[in-house]
Amino acid sequence: MLKLLHVISGLNTGGAEMMLLKLLSVWDRNSGQTEVISLTDIGAIGDRILKLNIPVRALEMPRGRPSISGLIRLSKWLRQSSPNVIQTWMYHADLVGGLASKFGSRTPVVWGIRNGVLEPRSNPRSTIWTAKACARLSKLVPSRIVCCSEQSQRFHQGMGYCPAKMVLIPNGFDLEAFTPMPEARISLRTELNLPQDALLIGLVARFDPQKDHLNLIRAARWVADKNLKVYFVLCGDGITRENRPLGVWLHESGLTDRFRLLGRREDIPRVMAALDILASSSYGEGFPNVVGEAMACGVPCVVTDVGDSAFIVGDTGKVVPPKQPERLAEALNWMIELGAEGRSRLGERARRRIEENFDLSVIQKRYATLYREVAGC
């Protein structure tokens, strides 16, 4: 029976962390035992994994600075637990988990790359250094390297990662959790004290330079001027009135009353299903989960052409260049002008595209097949 250990850089809310949670939530327990180790703390996602009755351990390393003592503790744990396969998630875990296996149990390691690109201005130097170190070690340490997007695969091959070991497995989406919910439209507008005929454009992302909230805020000026019933819903870590840069941008836009800042939410499927349009205004992405989640809810999307956003959307939405708020506004206005019936048709096509290409149960089987292949069982 397969004994699988996931090692991840941290378990606070983020795309990689959410994908691990989703994968574990549908994991076939008959295929073997599973355990999770966080290099840092247990975090909000770790608490949710524990509720799945899956053990979670935290090494409490400083965030972004893996320690020798943590590497030694992980090596000892690997010798004690003797997993058949180690799946690592994100650069620091790839490096530490890979080295711990080489020094400890010599268990086969599958690296997990989650970044689409690495821009120096939006990534710490320690992250870039770690990614470069992994590139140099990629021929020696991992048995396989999983990329979640085509762009990520191309970019990391260009960095020097071993192309022969790379496997593309896109993120999957839970089609039972993310599904059209007509009642969500009513309840969220009531919660936000908005009229029931308000048209909601949402951006679901933590406050991070690459997510480029300012791009949407600038685009909102051209959208709001033409559409009096449009409101913008932002949610994610750091999306609160206490966020000073965000507050300044909204004040300067003159649209503070048109924006609703929800912060972190535990009911993302409901929020998604209540939207009329999802906007993704990023200038850097790998495989953006929120786009697929919105599509699974039957919500059409306007996205920037970064990472695999265009690949996910296909012909069910609009794709615009990054960092061009005028183009983003044009696409949003086009989708508004389609009317409710036109957006509904687009949303139905979007849902169908996710069902046919990104069903989480199918993605889980691809991971399980990979692990059995690597473990030789």
C-alpha positions, -999 to 999 in steps of 0.1 A, spaced: 0 0 0 13 35 -9 25 57 19 26 93 7 41 123 24 33 159 12 59 185 22 49 221 16 65 255 23 36 267 44 -2 263 49 -16 298 48 -42 306 22 -28 305 -14 -31 287 -47 -7 258 -40 -21 253 -5 -57 253 -18 -48 227 -45 -32 205 -18 -64 208 3 -86 200 -27 -65 170 -37 -66 156 -2 -103 161 1 -109 137 -28 -80 114 -22 -89 77 -24 -79 65 11 -79 29 -2 -48 37 -22 -27 44 9 -18 66 38 -12 103 36 5 128 58 15 165 55 45 184 67 46 222 66 81 238 67 66 267 86 34 267 106 1 248 103 -18 278 92 -55 281 81 -52 254 55 -35 231 78 -64 233 102 -87 223 74 -65 194 64 -66 182 100 -104 181 98 -100 156 70 -84 133 96 -50 136 78 -20 142 101 -2 176 98 31 185 113 48 219 114 86 223 114 83 260 124 111 272 102 113 310 95 92 318 65 114 320 34 145 310 53 148 272 56 171 262 84 197 234 88 180 223 120 147 220 102 164 200 74 178 176 100 144 172 117 128 164 84 155 139 75 150 121 108 112 121 103 116 106 69 137 78 83 111 71 109 80 73 88 95 56 56 71 69 30 71 54 -5 68 88 -22 74 124 -11 54 151 -30 68 186 -24 50 219 -31 67 252 -40 104 260 -42 115 260 -6 98 226 0 113 213 -32 148 221 -21 144 211 16 123 180 9 146 169 -18 178 173 2 162 157 33 153 126 12 188 124 -2 204 127 32 178 106 50 155 79 36 164 83 -1 127 81 -9 116 91 -44 106 128 -46 81 145 -69 87 182 -70 57 206 -74 63 239 -92 34 264 -88 48 296 -102 43 306 -137 72 331 -139 96 346 -114 98 384 -116 125 399 -93 104 429 -83 75 407 -70 95 378 -55 119 378 -26 155 372 -34 155 341 -13 127 326 -35 146 333 -67 178 319 -52 160 288 -41 144 283 -75 178 286 -92 193 261 -68 165 237 -76 172 241 -113 208 231 -107 197 200 -87 168 190 -109 188 163 -127 199 147 -95 172 151 -68 136 146 -81 122 116 -99 95 138 -115 87 175 -116 50 184 -118 41 218 -133 5 231 -131 6 252 -163 22 251 -198 37 285 -192 53 273 -160 68 243 -178 83 265 -205 96 291 -181 113 266 -158 129 247 -186 144 280 -197 158 284 -161 176 251 -165 151 226 -149 155 191 -164 128 189 -192 129 151 -193 115 149 -157 87 174 -162 50 163 -161 21 187 -167 -9 181 -144 -32 211 -143 -52 221 -112 -85 205 -108 -118 219 -96 -144 204 -72 -176 205 -94 -198 198 -64 -185 227 -43 -182 251 -72 -216 250 -90 -242 275 -101 -262 287 -70 -291 311 -79 -298 317 -42 -262 331 -38 -270 360 -60 -298 371 -37 -281 364 -4 -248 382 -12 -265 413 -25 -286 413 7 -255 409 28 -237 438 10 -268 460 12 -269 463 -26 -300 463 -48 -310 429 -62 -304 442 -98 -268 452 -90 -243 438 -115 -213 424 -96 -178 422 -110 -155 403 -87 -118 399 -82 -109 371 -58 -72 373 -49 -49 381 -19 -33 415 -19 -1 409 -38 17 429 -65 13 403 -92 -25 403 -87 -25 440 -98 -56 452 -81 -47 487 -93 -53 475 -128 -89 467 -121 -94 499 -100 -82 520 -129 -104 500 -154 -134 505 -130 -135 542 -139 -144 535 -175 -169 508 -165 -186 527 -137 -191 558 -158 -211 538 -184 -230 515 -159 -246 529 -129 -257 495 -115 -222 480 -115 -204 473 -82 -170 457 -77 -165 429 -51 -129 423 -39 -120 395 -15 -89 377 -3 -62 381 23 -54 417 30 -84 431 11 -98 453 39 -103 490 46 -72 489 68 -51 482 38 -36 516 33 -23 514 -4 -56 498 -14 -75 526 4 -55 553 -13 -61 538 -47 -98 536 -41 -99 572 -28 -80 585 -58 -103 567 -82 -134 584 -67 -151 550 -66 -149 540 -30 -187 536 -28 -187 512 -58 -163 488 -41 -170 462 -15 -139 448 4 -147 414 19 -112 402 31 -107 365 36 -139 345 31 -147 309 40 -176 308 15 -158 314 -17 -181 291 -38 -210 312 -27 -192 345 -35 -182 332 -69 -217 320 -78 -231 354 -68 -210 373 -94 -221 384 -129 -185 385 -141 -151 375 -126 -121 397 -135 -85 385 -132 -63 416 -136 -29 400 -128 4 406 -145 18 373 -133 1 339 -128 7 302 -131 -25 284 -133 -51 307 -116 -75 286 -96 -101 314 -92 -107 315 -130 -116 278 -131 -137 281 -99 -157 309 -113 -163 291 -146 -174 260 -126 -200 283 -110 -212 293 -144 -197 328 -142 -180 342 -174 -145 356 -170 -124 385 -182 -87 377 -177 -53 391 -185 -31 370 -209 -7 357 -183 1 321 -172 -25 297 -183 -55 321 -179 -63 321 -216 -59 283 -218 -84 278 -190 -110 303 -204 -108 291 -240 -136 307 -260 -159 312 -230 -147 346 -220 -124 376 -228 -86 378 -227 -68 411 -226 -31 422 -223 -19 427 -187 -13 462 -173 -37 479 -198 -67 491 -178 -84 505 -209 -84 471 -226 -97 455 -194 -125 481 -192 -134 475 -229 -137 437 -222 -158 442 -191 -181 467 -209 -185 442 -238 -195 415 -214 -219 438 -195 -235 448 -229 -242 411 -236 -270 413 -210 -280 387 -185 -290 362 -211 -258 365 -231 -237 361 -200 -257 331 -189 -249 314 -222 -212 321 -218 -214 309 -182 -229 276 -193 -202 271 -218 -176 279 -192 -190 253 -168 -190 227 -195 -154 235 -204 -143 228 -167 -164 196 -166 -147 183 -197 -111 193 -189 -105 201 -153 -126 178 -131 -108 173 -98 -116 136 -96 -97 131 -129 -68 152 -118 -66 131 -85 -63 99 -106 -34 114 -126 -15 122 -94 -22 87 -80 -10 71 -112 22 92 -111 29 83 -75 25 45 -81 48 48 -111 75 66 -91 71 42 -62 71 12 -84 40 -2 -69 
